[in-house]
Amino acid sequence: MSSGSRADIVVRSPVGNTIAVVELRNWRSLQLEVATTVLDEFRDADLLANSSYFLVISQEKGFLWHKDQRDLNEFLAPLEFPTKNIVDRYLPGLAADDRLRENELRSVILQWLINLTWLTEESENEPEKLLIPTGFTGRLQGATVLTEVRLYDSVL
């Protein structure tokens, strides 16, 4: 976890319910095993009970888990998606071998998520197109995106 019970980014619905918890791990080759370990740490600390989605994101890829509608205590198998297009969209001059610092990646992902809250139609962009079937992009409409949130404070 980022710092105790803090999440890097939290997305809340217009009424204040937690929609998504987002953790940043900007390692060169973020793998599913590492992302799953991050998920397990949050789940073991009981910090995801009120969140429908959990994401672990690096500069190259992200993993999105969403809750099973038949059993809201369980997350479905993750969707792996590329994040290069997101980084290129907000930092078009970044060289292919440049590594973002944590605060730079946070700024990019914050801007992306904020833009998704205003998305009113289905996007043809990647990775948004890949995320649509999970309901993630639709749930973000009108939401608020926050950074460095203590999760136990976000429980309503």
N, C-alpha and C positions, 0 to 999 in steps of 0.2 A: 504494500500500500504506500501511497505517496508519503504520508506523514500521519501515523496513528490511524485515525478514522476519517481522514480527508481524501476526497477524490479530486483528481486534476480538474475535471469538468463535470458538471451536473446539468442536465436539461430538465426543466420543470414545465408542467402544463400550465395553462392560464389560471387554473385554480390552485396551483402550488404543489401538485402531486409530482413525484419524481418519475420521469419517463425513462431517462437513460443516465447511466454512470459511465464516464469515459476516462480511461487511464492511458497515459502516454508512456511508451517505452521505445525510445528512438535508437534501437540497436540495429546495426547493419543488416543482420539477417534474423529478424524476429521470427520465431517459429511457433507453431501451434502449441507445442509443449510448454513453452515459456508463457504464452498468453493464457493458457489453461491454468497454469500455476497462479497467475495474477487473479484470475476469476475465482479459483479455489480459496485464495487468501481472503477475498472480500466475502465470499459465501460463508466461509468458516467463521468469520467475525459477525455474521448475520447482518451485513450492511447492504444487502441487495433485496431484502424482502419486499420493498415497495417500488422496485425498479423493474420495468418491463424489458429493458435492454441493457446490455453491458458490452462495451467496446474496449479493445486494447489496440492502440494505433501507433505505428511507427511511420517514418518518412516514406517507406516503400509499400507497406501493406497494413491492413487492419483486419481485425477479427470481430465479428458482431454475433453475439448470442441474443436470442429473444426467448421469452418465456412461452412454454407450451400452454395453449389456451385450455387444454383439458386438465392440466396440473400446474397451477401458477407458482408452485414451489420449485419447478424444474425448468432449466434452460434447455432449448433444443440444440442440436449440433451446430457449431459455429459456421458462419458464412465468412470465408476469406475473401477480401477484396483489395484491389490495388489502390494505393493512395498517391501514386506519382502524379496523376492528373490533377489532384487537389493541390499538391505542392506547386506544380507548374502553373496552375491557374492564378494563384495568389503571389507567387514569386517567379515570374516568367524569366528573369535573368539568371536564375540559379544554375550554376554549372552542374553537370550530371554527377560529378564526383564530390561535390560540396556536401558537407554534413551540417544539418541544422542543429543549433543548440536547443536545449529543452524549451526555453522561453520563445524561441522562434517557431518551433513546431507548435507550441501551445497557441500562439497568435494565429497561425495558419488554420489550425483545426477549429479554433473559436470562430474565426471569420466564416469558415465553411458551414459550421453548424448554425450560426446566426443567419446566414443566407438561406439555409434550408428551412428556417422558421417562416420565411416569406415566400417559399416556393408554392405556387398555386396550381401548378399543373405538373404532370409527369415529365421528368427530365429525360433527355436523350443522352446526357453526359454520363460518363463513367466516373466514379462508381455509383452514382445515384441510381442509375438504371438497374444495377444489380441489387440495390437495397430495397427497391419498391416492393417486391413480393413479401418482404418481411413485415411490411407495414410501418417501418421506421420513419421514412420520409413523410408519410401522411400524418403520423402522430406528432411530428415536430411543428406543424403549422400553428402559429400563434404562441409557441412556447418561449420560455426565457432560458438563456444559456448563461450559466454561472461558472466561475472558476474558483478552485481551492475551497470547496464546500465541505464542512464537517457533516458526514452522512447521518450521524445520529441526531443532528439538529434538523435534518430535512424530513424526518418522519413526522407525518401529521397525525 
